[in-house]
Amino acid sequence: MSIAQEIQRIQQELAQSAAKLIVVTKTRSIDELKETLATGLVDFGENRVQEMVEKQALLPSTIRWHQIGHLQTNKVKYIAPFVHLIHSVDSMKLLVEINQQARKNQRIIPCLFQIYIAQEESKFGLNQDELIDILHDPIFATLKHIRIVGLMGMASFTEHIPQIKKEFQSLKTLFDHVKTEKIGEATGLVNWEEISMGMSGDYLLAAELGSTLVRIGSAIFGPRA
C-alpha cells in the first residue's frame, strides 16, 4: 500500500480512541515527507536533532515538529526556534536549558516528561519519585518559558504483550495520579493533557490503554533501510 493508504488505515484504527498520530520521519526522504504532508498530516516526529533541523529548512512551516528521541542539552538551541513539542525531558538540567533557549527565541516550548517504564537499561527516563521531585523543586517554578503538558514512555522491545501492557498501564496510572492530584499545576507551568506512548508494533494497545499521542514510522513507510 502507498503511504497515504497506510495512514488512512491507521487513522481508521485509531478513530474510536483519543490517540493522535505522529508520523515518525526518522531516516525518511524529503519526498516521503512531502507525500505524507499531502495527506493532511502535519505532526512529524524526529529522533535526531541534526536530521530535524535539515528537514525543517526544506519543508513548509506548517509542519509541527516533535522531538521524540533522547535530547542532549547542547542540542536544544538548534530546535528551540521551531520545535512544537519535546517528548523526552528526563532531567532538571535539560528542562533549564530548554527554558533558557526558549527565552532567547521569545517562545514557550511545550514538553513531556519521559518516564522510565521498560525493562531495558538502554531506555531513558525518570522514575515517579524523580518526577515529583522536579515538580516540587523551587527552580521548576521559575521556568516561565516551558509548559509541561504530559508524560511519555517507551515500552520494552519485546513481543510479550502482557509485559508491554503492564508498562503502558504503569504510565497511565502515574499520569492519572499527577492529573488528579494536580501536581505542579500551582506553578502555572503544568497542564496534564497528553500521554505519548505506543509505536508501530504496539500502538493499538497503547491507544486502548489511554495514549493520546502514538508515534508511528515503520508501519507507514515500511522497514528502515
SULBEL-V449126 format. One line per field, one symbol per residue. phi: phi as a letter, one per 30 degrees, with the letter a starting at -180 (. if undefined). A space follows every 10 residues. Layout:
phi->???
//
This chain:
phi->.deddddddd ddddecccdc dcddceiddd dddddddddj dbcccbdcde dddddedcbe dddcdcdcce cdddceedce dbedacdbdb adeddddedd ddddchbccd bcddcdbdcb dddckccddd dddddcdede dcddcbbdcl bbbcdddacd eedddddddd ddddeddddd dhdidddicb bdbcbcajbe dbddddddcj dcbccbbddc cjedd
//
